[in-house]
Amino acid sequence: MTKDQAIAVVRAPGIPDAARLCAALRAGGIRWIEFTRTAPGLAARLRGAVAANGDGVGAGTVMTGGQAEELIDAGARYLLTPDAVPRPKQRRRQEYPR
């Protein structure tokens, strides 16, 4: 992430095709894409986006450990939080050490 100049933050009331959106952003040179939790059904959309685009796809505005769990399970490669870091369950800390 330190080599890139930009990160796309996708905040929309709906994301019909997150995988296609990620592909278009990547084609334009954006390698880091954050989907905010404001989009309904984010976990399902994130799952498809990560499957199609791999690394560089994450989620933001994560406020609780439960939200972190859900988004990690959906494949988020990174999480952003506006304040204190939410703590996912112990098994996640073992899988994704700090």
N, C-alpha and C positions, 0 to 999 in steps of 0.2 A: 504494500500500500504506500510505502514511503517514496517509491519511484514515480508514482502517478500524480498527475496534476489535478484530478477531479474525481469526484464520486457522485453518481446520480442518486438522488433521493426521490423515490417514487411515492408520492402521496396523492392518492386518487380515491374517489368514492367507489370505484370498481376497476378491476383489471381483467378484461376479458381473456387475454392470453399473455400471461407473464413470461412464458418461455420465449415467445416471439418478440416481446418488448425487449427482453434481455439481449436477444440476438441482434436486434436493430441497434441498441446502444453499443454493443461490442463492435459492430460493424463501423460505427462512428468513432471508435477509439476509446470508449469508456469501459474499463475493465471491472470497476467496483460499483455494484448496484445495491442500494438499500431499499427495501420495501418497508414502509411504515405500517404499524399495526392498525392504522385507521381504515385500511381496506378490508371489507368484509371477506371472510373465508381465506384469510391470508395464508394459513398453514397449507391448505391444499394448493393454492397458487404457487407458493414458495417451493413446494415439493416438485412441481413440474418445471419451474424455472431452474432449480438446482440440477435436476436430472438432465436437462437440455444444455445447461451452460457451465456446470461445475463450480469451481472456485470463484470467489469474488461476489457471490450472491449472499446477502445477509438481511437482517431485519432490525428495525429500530423502534424506539420508544418502548422498550421492554421495561416494565415496571415491577414485575414480580417473578419469583422463582418458577411459579407455574407457567407463566408466559414463556419464560426462558426454556423450560422443558419442552413445551409444545413446539416451539420454533426450532430447537435443536433436533427434535424428533422429525421435523419436516425437512431437515437438511441444511438449515442455515449455517453458513461457514463462519459467520461472525454475528455478534449482537451488539447493539448500541443502546445505552441507557442514559437518561438525562441526569441521573444522580447516583446513588449507591448501586453497586453491582449486585444484581439479584443472584441468589445462590441456588443453582439447580441441585437436584438430589446428588448424594454422594457418588453414585455410579457414574454420573456425568463428569464430575471433577476428575475421576480416574481416567475416563476416556478422553477428556479434553483438559489436560493440565494447563495451569496458567503459565 
